[in-house]
Amino acid sequence: MANLDDVRSFLTVETGLAVVSTTQTDGRVLSSVVNCGVVDHPVDGQPRVAFVSIGGAARLGHVNRGSQVTIAIRRGWKWVSVTGPADVIGPDDRPNNYTDDSLRLLLREIFQAAGGTHDDYDEYDKAMAADGRVAVLVSPDRIHGVTSG
């Protein structure tokens, strides 16, 4: 059975490239490609599979109304998926006492956990703020996959 270590291992390849899926209000599934990494949730300290999303993305509305999130990672014929509820942390969705600086550092942490690098993090921070970027942190309630063979 796959576990969070398998997820971390898969995400270190191809800069965390994965497919994220949420459920729309009419029951249809919305899927898109993102870069993910495993980070500790800034409030409860538990490991989560996380990605950065542009503010206003449809998937954020799905998450905010309670849609489960599935992240599927494929490397060759091997794959692993994570499903669970997600928290959104962004300019308009913050835990108590969460500062602009805390959000800035969280977005960087997720970017780096997904294998991202940048020559000018001040420029990166400005772009994230301008886009209203948010952190999406998925609880790994169910992990499935074929990780060997």
Residue pairs with C-beta under 8 A, 6 or more apart in sequence:
1 143
1 144
2 80
2 143
2 144
2 145
2 146
2 147
3 143
4 38
4 47
4 140
4 143
6 80
6 143
6 145
6 147
7 38
7 49
7 73
7 80
7 82
7 140
7 143
8 38
9 147
10 73
10 75
10 78
10 79
10 80
10 147
11 18
11 36
11 37
11 38
11 49
11 73
11 113
11 114
11 115
12 115
13 75
14 75
14 115
15 35
15 114
15 115
15 116
16 34
16 35
16 36
16 37
16 51
16 113
16 114
16 115
16 116
17 33
17 34
17 35
17 73
18 33
18 34
18 35
18 36
18 51
18 71
18 72
18 73
19 31
19 32
19 33
19 34
19 71
19 72
19 73
19 74
20 31
20 32
20 33
20 34
20 36
20 51
20 59
20 69
20 70
20 71
20 72
20 136
21 29
21 30
21 31
21 69
21 70
21 71
21 72
22 29
22 30
22 59
22 62
22 63
22 67
22 68
22 69
22 70
23 29
23 30
23 62
23 67
23 68
24 30
24 58
24 62
24 67
25 62
25 65
30 58
30 59
30 62
32 59
34 51
34 52
34 53
34 71
35 51
35 52
35 111
35 114
35 115
35 116
36 49
36 50
36 51
36 71
36 73
36 113
36 114
37 49
37 50
37 51
37 110
37 111
37 112
37 113
37 114
37 115
38 47
38 48
38 49
38 50
38 113
39 47
39 48
39 50
39 106
39 109
39 110
39 113
39 137
40 46
40 47
40 48
41 47
41 48
41 87
41 137
42 89
42 95
42 98
42 102
42 106
43 87
43 95
46 139
47 140
48 87
48 137
48 138
48 139
48 140
49 71
49 82
49 137
49 138
49 140
50 110
50 113
50 135
50 136
50 137
50 138
51 71
51 110
51 114
51 135
51 136
52 107
52 110
52 111
52 128
52 133
52 134
52 135
52 136
53 59
53 60
53 133
53 134
53 135
53 136
54 131
54 132
54 133
55 90
55 91
55 92
55 131
55 132
55 133
55 134
56 132
59 69
59 136
60 88
60 134
60 136
63 69
63 86
63 88
63 136
64 88
64 93
66 85
68 83
68 84
68 85
69 83
69 84
69 85
69 86
69 136
69 138
70 81
70 82
70 83
71 81
71 82
71 83
71 138
72 79
72 80
72 81
73 79
73 80
73 81
77 146
78 145
78 146
78 147
78 148
78 149
79 145
79 146
79 147
80 143
80 144
80 145
80 146
80 147
81 142
81 143
81 144
81 145
82 138
82 140
82 142
82 143
83 138
83 141
83 142
83 143
83 144
84 138
84 139
84 140
84 141
84 142
85 138
85 139
85 141
86 136
86 137
86 138
86 139
87 136
87 137
87 139
88 134
88 135
88 136
88 137
89 95
89 98
89 103
89 106
89 134
89 135
89 137
90 103
90 132
90 133
90 134
90 135
91 103
91 129
91 132
91 134
93 134
94 103
103 135
104 125
104 128
104 129
106 135
107 125
107 128
107 133
107 135
108 121
108 124
108 125
110 135
111 118
111 124
118 124
